[in-house]
Amino acid sequence: MTTKKPRISILPNSLPPIGLTREAAAEFIGVSPSKFDEMVRDGRMPKPKKIDARRVWSRTALEKAFARLPSDGPDEDEDDVWFAT
């Protein structure tokens, strides 16, 4: 039995990929792949783009969908966060 070697990225760290695999998309939003599948099915996360037989999720669409998820407390815009001194 052969094991697949992990794909090595040639992109610099300053240029993240715009398209993510299912596993990477799930990790990107902080959930397991099975929870991510559930969130795609119920509409909380976007459907993938199709590239031939591949399914690829848009990083920007994931960010927008994540921002629409409910918060566990008052919503705070990142630009408005302040720290008490």
C-alpha positions as CSV (number, residue, x, y, z in Angstrom):
1,M,0.0,0.0,0.0
2,T,1.4,3.4,-1.0
3,T,0.7,6.6,0.9
4,K,0.2,9.9,-0.7
5,K,2.9,12.5,-0.1
6,P,1.6,15.8,1.2
7,R,1.4,18.5,-1.5
8,I,4.1,21.1,-1.1
9,S,3.0,24.7,-1.7
10,I,5.0,26.9,-4.0
11,L,3.1,30.0,-2.9
12,P,4.8,32.4,-0.6
13,N,3.2,32.7,2.9
14,S,2.1,36.2,1.9
15,L,-0.1,34.8,-0.9
16,P,-2.6,32.3,0.6
17,P,-4.5,30.2,-1.9
18,I,-7.9,31.5,-2.9
19,G,-9.3,28.0,-3.4
20,L,-9.3,25.5,-0.6
21,T,-10.0,21.7,-0.5
22,R,-12.8,20.4,1.8
23,E,-10.3,19.5,4.5
24,A,-8.5,22.9,4.3
25,A,-11.8,24.8,4.2
26,A,-12.9,23.0,7.4
27,E,-9.6,23.7,9.1
28,F,-9.8,27.3,7.9
29,I,-13.1,27.9,9.8
30,G,-12.0,25.7,12.8
31,V,-14.3,22.7,12.4
32,S,-13.9,19.0,11.5
33,P,-14.6,18.0,7.8
34,S,-17.8,16.2,8.9
35,K,-19.1,19.3,10.7
36,F,-18.1,21.4,7.6
37,D,-20.1,19.0,5.4
38,E,-23.1,19.6,7.6
39,M,-22.7,23.3,7.5
40,V,-22.5,23.3,3.7
41,R,-25.7,21.1,3.5
42,D,-27.6,23.4,5.8
43,G,-26.4,26.6,4.1
44,R,-24.2,28.0,6.8
45,M,-21.2,27.6,4.6
46,P,-21.1,28.1,0.8
47,K,-21.2,25.5,-1.9
48,P,-17.9,24.7,-3.6
49,K,-16.8,25.8,-7.0
50,K,-16.4,23.0,-9.5
51,I,-13.1,22.7,-11.4
52,D,-13.7,19.6,-13.7
53,A,-14.3,16.8,-11.1
54,R,-12.7,18.8,-8.2
55,R,-14.7,20.7,-5.6
56,V,-12.9,23.8,-4.3
57,W,-14.1,26.4,-1.7
58,S,-13.5,30.1,-2.2
59,R,-11.5,31.4,0.8
60,T,-13.3,34.8,0.5
61,A,-16.8,33.2,0.4
62,L,-15.8,31.2,3.5
63,E,-14.7,34.3,5.3
64,K,-18.0,36.0,4.5
65,A,-20.1,33.0,5.6
66,F,-18.1,32.8,8.8
67,A,-18.7,36.4,9.5
68,R,-22.5,35.8,9.2
69,L,-22.5,33.0,11.9
70,P,-24.1,34.0,15.2
71,S,-21.8,35.1,18.0
72,D,-21.9,33.9,21.6
73,G,-22.3,37.4,23.0
74,P,-22.2,41.0,21.6
75,D,-20.8,41.2,18.1
76,E,-17.7,43.3,17.9
77,D,-16.2,44.5,14.7
78,E,-12.4,43.7,14.7
79,D,-11.7,47.4,13.9
80,D,-13.7,48.5,17.0
81,V,-12.0,46.2,19.5
82,W,-10.2,48.1,22.3
83,F,-8.3,46.9,25.3
84,A,-8.6,48.3,28.8
85,T,-5.4,49.5,30.3
